[in-house]
Amino acid sequence: GAARDLVHSKSLSAESLKGLETIITKHTASHGRSTYKLPITRTDGRRYAGNESASRMKSDTRALIGEALFDIDFDCSHPSTVIDACRTLRIRVPTILRNMVVDRVSVRRTLSMYYFGSINEQGIKMGKDLVNAFTYGHRTYNMDILTANGAQPVPHHPQLITYSKCMDKLVRRIVPQSDFDATKARKPTKSDRKIYYAALSDLAGRLEDQKLCCILGRLSGHWGVDTRPSIIMHD
């Protein structure tokens, strides 16, 4: 009902309006039920929402129609999930990785100042994108993210260089041989380095899905909350 009211209000952009109308149509066709399916090409166990799910909405649109919903957030950024993997495997969490999570606000502001000469919204967002990219093997000579954001292609910040070197070592300790072999079977032409990072991404997806399942189980099993209408959101 709230979604249809928002459509009739004509307050959305053309792109947001088209997306919302598509979701409403799919949601009606599925009798109000959202589906979560395993992907065809990935083997990490992560579930993806169908086109009728509210998780497919733009965040600002979802905020407008979801005022009656409770938002349960939890720490599941890409670097924090790597920390979870380290703890699970009893690997000491490197200081630079811990800083990327604990001091993430300061890190993003520092990167914004370094690349743009000021602390601004675009620079902070790009800082987050850079950290996530280096978590999964972004090369230190790669300037694509900088040029895409209109930043000058300067050498990457020393913190990111250190982080990149740390992840290159850490990924080989985290990813088990079985995961490496499974990923290599899917990507036989890729280098070992790319395979390790692809396997790490799959592993992070599994950990994230397990966190969501634990939260839903706690809500229903301990608090008696009906979790069937839940909107499951991956990072």
Salt bridges, closest charged atoms under 4 A:
GLU15 OE2 - LYS58 NZ 3.50
ASP44 OD2 - ARG42 NH2 2.33
ASP84 OD2 - LYS211 NZ 2.57
ASP129 OD2 - LYS125 NZ 3.10
ASP168 OD1 - ARG193 NH2 2.99
ASP179 OD2 - ARG206 NH2 2.65
ASP192 OD1 - LYS184 NZ 3.68
ASP202 OD1 - ARG42 NH2 3.57
ASP202 OD2 - ARG186 NH2 2.55
GLU208 OE1 - ARG46 NH1 3.98
GLU208 OE1 - HIS234 ND1 3.17
ASP209 OD2 - ARG47 NE 3.30
ASP209 OD1 - HIS234 NE2 3.22
ASP226 OD1 - ARG228 NE 2.98
